[in-house]
Every structure is written in structure tokens, then in C-alpha cells.
Amino acid sequence: MVFSLGFIGLQLLQYEYCAMGVRALMLILLSFLYVVRVKNKRNFFFLFLLAYTLSDVINFITWEYSTEDGGFDYYYLGNGLYILSYLFLVAKLLQSIKIREVAVKLPFHVLILFILDCFCVVIVTNTTKSELGVYPYVLEFIYNAVIMLLLTLALLNYIHKDDKKSMNFLIGSICIVFYEVIQLAYFYISETNILNVISSVFLVLAFVFLYLQSRLVYSERMQIANS
């Protein structure tokens, strides 16, 4: 019985490793597709794809080494690149919206979203407090803060612009948040395989909507209003 359970566990690890390889390959193909198919490329979005893909490739290559004791901890490198990739999306949003103008028009929305962000970041990060040391906890806190900042800016961008491009960006950001939260639950709360599957679905949806928005431009009405 013990041998059977160990064999099943080994199979699950092998499936997870193969899934990581497939995901890394899909991201490489998506980045290539973006370069080839999208005419009006956005530098920050391309950098997002590049950083995220690089992190996935590194995680796939170093998967066996990152679980061993000693040596360089690839946990920091991989998560650092993920944070950087999300920061590129944040920079892309900041490039397209005027924060001061939005804050003046929507002060109540901004205040409520800021309070909710702080609350969510603390609550979500504290679920890992018993499992992580000081430095990983700080990294996880920064990670979650960047994700919530991305979601908040995407929501404000949609409220301000109210067009198809901003809607796709918002849906993509929501899918990223669901993906990250469910993946966190899979890693630190319950290693139920269905959680890993669901989080992967949300990640695919996130990249689909982000890719769709990358092929659009903001509506002419909003461009005139912001000019």
C-alpha cells in the first residue's frame, strides 16, 4: 500500500513536470505569435511576455534542483521574474491612464479599492505565514501586492475608458488573480490536483484575454477625450 501511494505520488510529480514543460512551450509560442501577428506592438506587453516566459522556462529547467537543499534557491529568481512581468503590465496601464485625472473623477472608488487591496493582500499572504520564513513571506507579500495593484489599475482603466480593449484587460487581470490565489491554495493549503487544473485554466484564459486586448486600440471616442 505504501509502495502504491509512493508510485502514485511519483506519477503526479511527473505529470506536473510535463505540464510545466507544456506551459513553457505554449508561452514561447504565444510570444512568437505576438511578435509575428501583432502589428502595433506594445513594448511593456512584450516585456511582460518575455519575463513571464523566461520564468516558466527557468522553473521547468531547474525543477529538480529547486526542490533540493543547498545551492542557489530558484524560488527567488522565478518569483522575482513573475513580479517583474506583472510590473510591466502595471507600467503599461500607467502609460494609458492619467492617474491624477482618474483620482479626481473617482476619489471614492480609488479609496475603497485601496482599502480592499490592503485587506486582501494581508489576508491572502497570511495564509502562508506558517509555511514560509521571513524572506519568502516578504517576497510573497510583494507578489500579492503587485497583483492587486494590477487588478485595481485594470478596473480603474475600464471604468475610465469603458471600451472592449480595457474590458479584455480587466478580464485578463481578474483571471490572473484567480490563478494566483488558487495556485497559492494548491501549494500551501491543499495539494488537491483539481486546484492545479483549475488554476491552469484561469492562466490560459488570462493570456487569451491579454493577447486579445493587445491586438486592439482604445476607442476613438476615448482617444479624443484624452487628447
Steps between C-alpha positions, in 0.01 A plus 500: 500500500782738591678411177181563300448840657864589436469390136184710457673799658795457263262485203329820610837673527589380149168628365559836669848518348362419152226760548766759584682413177183531293419833665849637433475388136158664461633827639793491257256445213273779625792742519601401148140543382489847654819604321381363165128581500463828691594804292482774763709337768507638853843488662374444855269217395781331308726536805225344711487200266879477493545512880213259569617254236859518625385425854298200385791365297737542797251328732471210255876460454582531872197309630707213644771728641259751657356226725842399636667646808804718454622696202321793342131524584316541169186592692619861521607521136178353363267706717711810445451465126125448545482818708699683233265376228195628688675832560536534123120465472462762774732732307294439187183606683667805652607597150141497374312664789549829680506415869441853624205548269349168606560577870322835465205350313473182708637578850251272678576207269875545545470514881280190523723304263810600698344377826386175337846447350671536838248267661530233229879508489531456877236225521628302202867528596432402862367163380864412422652650815537166681662339193752770405804660655550875527647565156261275305211660690617848401537388139150347509362824646658707221375246244140527621520880529611531137218270384236702687649823364469358149135408558420840650656692212327274248164569667559876510612488138177325402282741700678795341514375141210252481596333170577149374877525545476610864233234565727223366787632710278497809377145438858387442608663828212335689602161359859565615379571854287182506793301361742630763261456794402144401864409436590637844229278650643203308855560624434591864154374602396189308693319226177390332574450133171660392623833640805481275277426200261787577786746551649395164166567330491850646859562384411398144194727505713785635746477214220465245333823612831685537599392150161612364535843658851533359353487148253782572533875544299716734178634352521817294256667736736456794807599300331829407388556857852443633670711235 
